[in-house]
Amino acid sequence: MKFIIFSLLSFLITNNVLAQNPDLSKVSSENTWFKVGLNAGIPLPPTKSSFVLGLDASVQFLETKAAGIGIKSGYSHYFSADKNLSAIGEIPLAIMYRFYPTSTGFFTGLDIGYSFIIDSPNTKGGFMGRPHAGYHGDNWNIYAYYNIVLIQETDQDNIQSIGIALTRNIRLRGSK
């Protein structure tokens, strides 16, 4: 049931973002940039890891001053404190949406996509979602997040974590 609800929610949000039909001919150093960063978190039960550490990379395009869309990927490593359990990795491939009410200050966002799970004998991955909120400036963002991967196999537990992330904005060079 969770899978159906999440799939429907993902479809509606993705459809809404894509329906805005962003004009990519307007890409410039003023409204498009790369984001690279680090994240650290604590897995939530039933995830059997001690902590999560990861790298994020994304490209964001601001269609308006308040809304940004883009694509995101990275790698998060779930470290295991239990010697009987192996550590696993997560590689998300997601569409990101961000809402910026002001030019600097509070923002909120959502990443939705698919996460590939590495080094797990029980799954290859599942749909993922990462709502987040934080502070943004011209060059840096810091935010808190909740990450969930809805594992495809019905007999396996979902992977969940909460954490913080810090990203650096790298603006495109060139003319407008």
Secondary structure, DSSP 8 states (H G I E B T S, - for coil): -HHHHHHHHHHHHHHHHHHT---GGG--TTTEEEEEEEEEEEEETT---SEEEEEEEEEEEESSSSEEEEEEEEEEEEE-SSTTS--EEEEEEEEEEEE-SSSSEEEEEEEEEEEEEES-SS-SEEEEEEEEEEEE-SSEEEEEEEEEEEESSTTS--EEEEEEEEEEEEE--S--
